[in-house]
Amino acid sequence: MAKKGLHRFVYSHSSKKFKKNTDSGLNVMDKVFCDPVHGQISFPPLCVEIIDTFLFQRLRHIKQLGFVSYVYPGGVNTRFEHSLGVGFLARKFMNCLKLQQPELEITEKQILCVEVAGLCHDLGHGPFSHFWEKFIHRADHKEKVVFKHEDLSLQMVDYLLKDKLKQRFEKLKKQGEEILSENDIEFIKKLILGKNEEDSDHHFLYQIINNEDSGLDVDKWDYFMRDCHYVGLKCNFDYNRLIFNARVIRAEDGKQHICFRDKAIHNISDMFKTRSDLHTAVYQHKKVLIVERMMTDALVMAFDKLSGPDGDKMNLVEITKAAVKDGGYEALEKYAILIDSVLFYEIRNSKRPDLLESKKLLVAVEERSSTNNFYKLVDVLDADNTDQKKNYKDYICEQLSKIHGLIPNKECHQLVKLETMDIHWGKKELNPLDYIFIFEKHHPNQAVPLSKMKTDAIYAIPEKYRHIKFLVLTSKMENEFIDALRNVCKRMKKESKIYTE
């Protein structure tokens, strides 16, 4: 029963006002969301101010799963609800650690910073999420820039927290609410990156949002469950079991790590298996990769031909690079208009001759059952590493040109396309379970590497933690060319002893 005089304030979407809820003993002003995965979740006023900005609301228009909906129609969830979910799980995890281990002296400010990091970790995503990073790499012929959305997330955090929301935060301060200092903002940025080089006593805080050590973090907990929910697959792990079986212990490296009870080993293993299964069945489904490649080719042809809201030409690569480098209002505003529907329909509905080839690819994606412009999957080749792609393609094109003599080598490089399918447990060839610490019931303050535990559960599967394949695609639909390409692939597998399923 709530204590007299203490109330919880719940945000009403219909009235736009805060209402008292006398069923709680909290004196906070929270906004409540009904989430399809986590149920009722809430955020404090400072987080609400962040959520109600243009840069955050933009995430409503960025699909979490890129082009997965072309295979799984339900896979249309967005970065917006995922970001809310990560922020919610971050606070939940922190509150649980604080309750179970008072000696950690976790402060409300630390909890708030971790929560804000969870909310803001994906602000920098471009159209169709991770697709944008691949597109920028392929489209920027001059520098081959390695663009990471985290870099842009940091710029947006700086702009929002230090500039855009400064006056609103001052108003919250006058109302007695917790606000963020310059040091807090820098701390939030480090939490997003998961980078901690100095603070060994608080190393565990950097493992909540983006666990660079093992990959076991709330970001993955949310999107595994959320993505399974939307595509209609079963999720085989329970994040609540992990949260309530977690404990912060100083490990052999001298740092405070988040460790887990030995009885949670199977659940941890299931989480990484879920990751591998999702990549195999959903994220890197063959048809998804084909659609992704067609969309990439369409945008590469059109990236400097599209028009902005003011009618001026906008170079998609330069806009993205400027936002990462500058981070100012003007640069971020230009980048923020780049959302899924703007790019897709700008090309799809265009009648301009210079966008005709790009439009054909988008039409083929939409109408693949009635068009022959949808890229043909000819074969799948196993590989030892991703760097082999160039050698594979050079060999294939050389064989097609010299032996079959169908087309020149240069033209062949345009018609034959190799897409990488890279399936692993999160740390490429390594077993991520080897980077997790476990504790036993009778030794709650002793962190033991999971690899040293006397159990075979984590090593039951798989024998190999990374599998790399190349999808051999072609945009040329003539049967003679496709047959020749298929024969070259068969000869290649035979000569180099490469096998495929």
C-alpha positions in Angstrom: 0.0 0.0 0.0 1.3 3.5 -0.9 2.4 5.7 1.9 0.2 8.7 2.6 1.2 11.8 0.8 3.4 10.0 -1.8 2.0 9.6 -5.3 3.1 8.4 -8.7 2.3 10.8 -11.6 1.3 9.1 -14.8 1.3 10.9 -18.2 -2.0 10.8 -19.9 -1.7 10.7 -23.7 -5.2 12.0 -24.3 -5.1 15.0 -21.9 -1.4 15.8 -22.2 -1.3 16.2 -18.4 0.3 14.4 -15.5 -2.1 12.6 -13.2 -1.7 11.2 -9.7 -1.6 7.5 -9.2 -2.0 6.8 -5.5 -1.1 3.1 -5.9 2.6 3.8 -5.9 5.0 5.1 -3.3 7.1 7.1 -5.7 7.2 10.9 -6.0 8.1 11.1 -9.7 6.7 12.5 -12.9 6.8 9.6 -15.3 5.5 9.2 -18.8 4.1 5.7 -19.4 4.2 3.7 -22.6 2.5 0.4 -23.4 5.2 -1.7 -25.1 4.2 -4.9 -26.9 7.3 -6.7 -25.5 7.8 -5.4 -22.0 4.3 -4.2 -21.1 3.9 -0.9 -19.2 7.2 1.0 -19.2 7.8 4.5 -17.9 10.5 7.3 -18.1 11.3 10.3 -15.9 10.9 13.9 -17.1 14.4 14.3 -18.4 14.1 11.3 -20.6 10.6 12.5 -21.7 12.2 15.7 -22.9 14.7 13.7 -25.0 12.0 11.4 -26.4 9.9 14.5 -27.4 12.6 15.9 -29.7 12.7 15.8 -33.5 15.9 13.7 -33.6 14.4 11.1 -31.4 10.9 11.1 -33.0 12.7 10.6 -36.3 13.4 7.0 -35.2 9.7 6.2 -35.7 10.5 6.3 -39.4 13.6 4.1 -39.4 12.8 0.4 -39.7 14.7 -1.7 -37.2 15.1 -4.7 -39.6 15.8 -2.9 -42.8 14.3 -5.0 -45.6 13.3 -8.0 -43.6 9.6 -7.2 -44.1 10.0 -8.3 -47.7 10.4 -11.8 -46.4 8.7 -11.5 -43.0 5.7 -9.1 -43.5 5.5 -8.4 -39.7 9.1 -7.2 -39.5 8.3 -3.5 -39.6 9.2 -2.5 -36.0 11.2 0.7 -35.7 14.2 2.0 -33.9 11.9 4.2 -31.8 10.3 1.4 -29.8 13.6 -0.5 -29.6 15.3 2.6 -28.1 12.5 2.9 -25.5 13.0 -0.8 -24.7 16.7 -0.5 -24.2 16.2 2.6 -22.0 13.7 0.7 -19.9 15.9 -2.4 -19.5 18.9 -0.3 -18.6 17.1 1.3 -15.7 15.5 -2.0 -14.6 19.0 -3.7 -14.6 20.6 -0.9 -12.7 17.8 -0.8 -10.1 18.1 -4.5 -9.6 21.9 -4.3 -9.0 21.4 -1.4 -6.6 18.8 -3.3 -4.6 20.8 -6.5 -4.4 24.2 -4.9 -3.8 23.9 -1.7 -1.7 27.7 -1.8 -1.2 28.1 -0.7 -4.9 26.7 2.7 -3.9 24.9 3.1 -7.2 23.5 6.6 -7.4 20.3 7.9 -9.0 22.5 10.0 -11.3 24.4 6.9 -12.6 21.1 5.1 -13.2 19.8 8.1 -15.1 22.9 8.3 -17.2 22.7 4.6 -18.1 19.0 5.0 -19.0 19.7 8.0 -21.2 22.5 6.1 -22.9 20.1 3.3 -23.6 17.6 5.7 -25.1 20.1 7.5 -27.3 22.4 4.7 -28.4 20.7 4.4 -31.9 20.0 8.0 -32.6 22.6 8.0 -35.5 21.0 5.3 -37.5 20.4 6.1 -41.2 17.5 4.9 -43.4 16.8 1.2 -43.1 19.2 0.9 -40.1 22.4 -1.0 -40.6 21.9 -1.0 -44.4 23.0 2.7 -44.4 26.4 1.8 -43.2 26.9 -0.6 -46.0 25.6 1.9 -48.5 27.9 4.7 -47.4 30.9 2.3 -47.8 29.9 1.3 -51.3 28.8 4.7 -52.5 31.9 6.7 -51.3 34.3 5.7 -54.1 36.9 8.3 -53.1 37.6 7.3 -49.5 35.7 4.1 -48.7 34.6 5.6 -45.4 33.8 3.2 -42.6 30.7 4.9 -41.2 29.3 3.7 -37.9 26.0 4.9 -36.6 27.5 5.1 -33.1 29.7 8.0 -34.2 26.6 10.0 -35.3 24.7 9.0 -32.1 27.5 10.7 -30.1 27.1 13.9 -32.2 23.4 13.9 -31.6 23.8 13.3 -27.9 26.1 16.3 -27.7 23.7 18.5 -29.7 20.6 17.4 -27.7 22.0 17.4 -24.2 24.4 20.3 -24.4 22.4 22.7 -26.7 18.9 21.8 -27.8 17.5 20.8 -24.4 19.6 23.2 -22.2 16.7 25.5 -21.3 14.3 22.7 -20.7 16.8 21.0 -18.4 17.2 24.3 -16.5 13.4 24.3 -16.0 13.5 20.8 -14.6 16.3 21.8 -12.3 14.1 24.5 -10.8 11.4 21.9 -10.3 13.8 19.8 -8.3 14.4 17.2 -11.0 17.8 15.5 -11.7 19.6 17.0 -14.7 22.9 16.3 -16.5 26.2 18.0 -16.2 29.0 18.2 -18.8 30.8 15.3 -17.1 27.5 13.2 -17.1 27.1 13.8 -20.9 30.7 12.6 -21.6 30.0 9.6 -19.4 26.8 8.8 -21.4 28.8 8.9 -24.6 31.3 6.4 -23.2 28.4 4.1 -22.1 27.1 4.1 -25.7 30.4 3.0 -27.0 31.0 0.6 -24.1 34.5 2.0 -23.8 36.2 2.1 -20.3 39.9 2.3 -20.1 40.4 3.9 -16.7 37.5 3.3 -14.2 38.0 -0.3 -13.1 35.7 0.2 -10.0 32.8 1.0 -12.3 33.6 -1.2 -15.3 30.3 -2.9 -14.9 28.4 0.2 -15.9 29.9 0.0 -19.3 28.6 -3.5 -19.8 24.9 -2.6 -19.5 24.2 -0.9 -22.9 27.1 -2.1 -25.1 29.1 -4.9 -23.6 32.4 -4.9 -25.6 33.7 -7.7 -23.5 31.1 -10.4 -24.2 28.2 -8.9 -26.1 25.8 -9.7 -23.2 23.9 -6.4 -22.8 20.4 -5.0 -22.7 20.6 -3.7 -26.3 20.6 -7.3 -27.5 18.1 -8.5 -25.0 15.6 -6.0 -26.3 16.1 -6.5 -30.0 16.3 -10.3 -29.8 12.9 -10.4 -28.1 11.4 -7.6 -30.1 12.5 -8.9 -33.5 11.3 -12.5 -32.6 8.0 -11.0 -31.6 7.5 -9.1 -34.8 8.6 -11.8 -37.3 6.7 -14.5 -35.5 9.6 -16.6 -34.2 10.1 -18.0 -30.7 12.6 -16.4 -28.4 14.4 -19.1 -26.4 16.0 -17.0 -23.6 14.6 -15.0 -20.6 16.3 -11.7 -19.8 14.6 -11.5 -16.4 16.4 -14.7 -15.4 19.7 -13.0 -16.3 18.9 -9.8 -14.5 17.9 -11.5 -11.3 20.9 -13.8 -11.4 23.5 -11.0 -12.0 26.0 -9.8 -9.5 28.9 -7.3 -9.7 32.2 -8.9 -8.7 35.8 -7.9 -9.1 37.4 -10.4 -11.5 40.9 -11.6 -12.0 41.7 -8.6 -14.3 41.0 -6.2 -11.4 37.8 -4.8 -12.9 34.3 -4.9 -11.5 32.4 -7.2 -13.9 28.7 -8.2 -14.2 28.8 -11.9 -13.4 26.0 -14.5 -13.5 24.9 -17.4 -11.3 26.1 -20.8 -12.6 22.4 -21.9 -12.9 21.9 -19.3 -15.7 24.5 -20.8 -18.0 22.0 -22.5 -20.2 20.0 -19.3 -20.5 23.2 -17.4 -21.5 24.0 -20.0 -24.1 20.4 -19.8 -25.4 20.8 -16.1 -25.9 23.8 -16.4 -28.1 22.2 -19.3 -30.0 19.2 -17.0 -30.5 21.5 -14.4 -32.1 22.9 -17.0 -34.5 19.5 -18.3 -35.4 18.1 -14.8 -36.0 21.0 -14.0 -38.3 20.5 -17.2 -40.2 16.7 -17.2 -40.5 16.0 -13.4 -40.5 18.7 -10.8 -40.7 20.8 -12.6 -43.3 18.1 -14.6 -45.0 19.1 -15.1 -48.7 16.1 -13.1 -50.0 16.8 -10.3 -47.5 20.4 -10.0 -48.7 19.3 -9.9 -52.3 16.8 -7.1 -51.7 19.5 -5.3 -49.7 21.9 -5.5 -52.6 19.4 -4.3 -55.1 18.5 -1.4 -52.8 22.2 -0.6 -52.4 22.7 -0.6 -56.2 19.7 1.6 -56.7 20.9 4.2 -54.1 24.5 4.1 -55.4 23.2 5.1 -58.8 21.0 7.8 -57.3 22.9 9.1 -54.3 23.9 12.5 -55.8 20.7 12.9 -57.9 18.0 13.2 -55.3 16.3 16.4 -54.3 15.8 17.8 -50.8 12.7 19.6 -49.4 13.9 22.9 -50.8 14.4 21.4 -54.3 18.2 21.4 -54.2 20.2 18.3 -55.0 21.4 16.4 -52.0 24.4 14.2 -51.9 23.5 11.4 -49.5 27.2 10.5 -48.8 28.3 14.1 -48.2 25.3 14.8 -45.9 26.1 11.8 -43.8 29.8 12.6 -43.6 29.1 16.2 -42.7 26.8 15.2 -39.9 29.5 12.9 -38.4 32.3 15.5 -38.8 30.3 18.7 -37.9 27.6 17.7 -35.4 26.0 21.2 -35.6 22.3 21.9 -36.0 22.4 22.5 -39.7 24.4 19.3 -40.5 22.3 17.2 -38.2 19.0 18.7 -39.6 20.0 17.7 -43.1 20.8 14.2 -42.1 17.7 13.9 -40.0 15.4 14.2 -43.1 16.9 11.0 -44.4 14.3 8.4 -43.4 13.1 5.2 -45.1 10.1 6.5 -46.9 11.7 9.7 -48.2 14.4 7.8 -50.0 12.3 5.0 -51.3 9.4 7.0 -52.7 11.6 9.8 -54.0 13.0 7.2 -56.4 10.0 4.9 -56.7 7.6 7.7 -57.8 10.1 9.6 -59.9 9.6 10.3 -63.6 13.1 11.7 -64.1 15.2 10.0 -66.7 18.4 10.1 -64.5 16.6 8.0 -61.9 15.0 5.5 -64.3 17.6 2.6 -63.6 17.3 3.1 -59.9 13.5 3.0 -60.1 13.6 -0.2 -62.1 15.4 -1.9 -59.2 12.8 -0.7 -56.7 9.9 -1.8 -58.8 11.6 -5.2 -59.2 11.8 -5.5 -55.4 8.1 -4.7 -55.0 6.9 -6.8 -57.9 9.5 -9.6 -58.0 6.8 -12.3 -58.9 6.0 -10.3 -62.1 9.3 -8.9 -63.2 12.6 -10.5 -64.4 14.7 -7.7 -63.0 14.9 -9.3 -59.5 18.5 -10.4 -59.0 19.0 -14.2 -59.6 20.7 -16.3 -56.9 23.0 -18.6 -58.9 25.1 -20.3 -56.1 26.4 -20.1 -52.6 30.1 -20.5 -51.9 31.7 -21.2 -48.6 34.7 -19.1 -47.5 37.3 -18.9 -44.8 37.2 -15.1 -44.3 35.4 -12.1 -45.8 38.5 -10.8 -47.5 38.3 -13.6 -50.0 35.3 -11.9 -51.8 37.5 -9.9 -54.2 39.5 -13.0 -55.2 36.3 -15.1 -55.7 34.8 -12.4 -57.9 38.0 -11.9 -60.0 38.2 -15.7 -60.6 34.5 -15.9 -61.6 34.7 -13.0 -64.0 38.0 -14.1 -65.5 36.5 -17.6 -66.2 33.4 -16.2 -67.7 35.3 -13.9 -70.0 38.2 -16.2 -71.1 36.5 -19.6 -71.2 32.9 -18.8 -72.1 33.7 -15.5 -73.9 30.2 -14.2 -73.3 31.1 -10.7 -72.2 34.1 -8.5 -71.4 35.7 -8.9 -67.9 34.8 -5.3 -67.0 31.1 -5.7 -67.8 31.1 -9.1 -66.0 32.2 -7.3 -62.8 29.0 -5.2 -63.1 26.7 -8.1 -63.7 28.1 -10.6 -61.2 27.6 -9.6 -57.5 28.8 -11.3 -54.4 27.0 -10.7 -51.1 28.5 -11.8 -47.8 26.6 -14.0 -45.3 28.5 -13.9 -42.1 26.9 -15.9 -39.2 28.6 -15.9 -35.8 27.8 -15.7 -32.1 28.9 -12.1 -31.7 32.7 -12.3 -31.5 33.4 -13.8 -35.0 35.6 -16.9 -34.6 35.7 -16.6 -30.8 33.3 -18.1 -28.3 31.7 -15.1 -26.5 30.9 -17.4 -23.6 34.6 -17.5 -22.8 34.4 -13.8 -21.9 31.7 -14.2 -19.3 32.2 -14.5 -15.6 30.2 -16.9 -13.4 29.7 -17.2 -9.6 28.4 -20.1 -7.5 25.8 -19.9 -4.8 28.3 -20.7 -2.0 31.0 -18.3 -3.4 29.0 -15.2 -4.3 32.1 -12.9 -4.4 34.3 -15.1 -6.5 34.2 -14.4 -10.3 35.1 -17.5 -12.3 35.6 -17.4 -16.1 32.8 -19.5 -17.7 35.4 -21.4 -19.7 36.8 -22.8 -16.4 33.5 -24.0 -15.1 33.1 -27.8 -14.8 30.2 -28.1 -17.3 29.8 -29.2 -20.9 26.6 -27.4 -21.5 28.1 -24.4 -23.2 30.2 -26.5 -25.5 27.5 -28.8 -26.7 27.1 -26.7 -29.8 28.5 -25.5 -32.1 31.9 -26.9 -33.2 32.5 -23.7 -35.1 31.4 -20.2 -34.0 31.6 -18.5 -37.4 30.4 -19.5 -40.9 31.0 -17.3 -43.9 29.4 -17.8 -47.3 29.2 -15.7 -50.5 25.9 -15.5 -52.4 26.6 -15.3 -56.1 24.0 -13.1 -57.7 23.5 -11.7 -61.2 21.4 -9.0 -62.8 21.7 -10.5 -66.2 18.7 -12.8 -66.9 19.8 -14.6 -70.1 19.8 -18.4 -69.5 23.0 -18.9 -71.4 24.8 -16.5 -69.0 23.3 -17.9 -65.9 24.2 -21.5 -66.9 27.8 -20.4 -67.6 28.0 -18.7 -64.3 26.6 -21.7 -62.5 29.2 -23.9 -64.2 32.0 -21.6 -63.2 30.9 -21.8 -59.6 30.7 -25.6 -59.7 34.2 -25.7 -61.1 35.5 -23.3 -58.5 34.1 -25.3 -55.6 35.6 -28.5 -57.1 39.0 -27.1 -57.7 39.4 -25.2 -54.4 37.5 -27.9 -52.4 34.8 -25.4 -51.3 31.5 -26.9 -50.4 28.0 -25.5 -49.9 24.7 -26.8 -48.7 
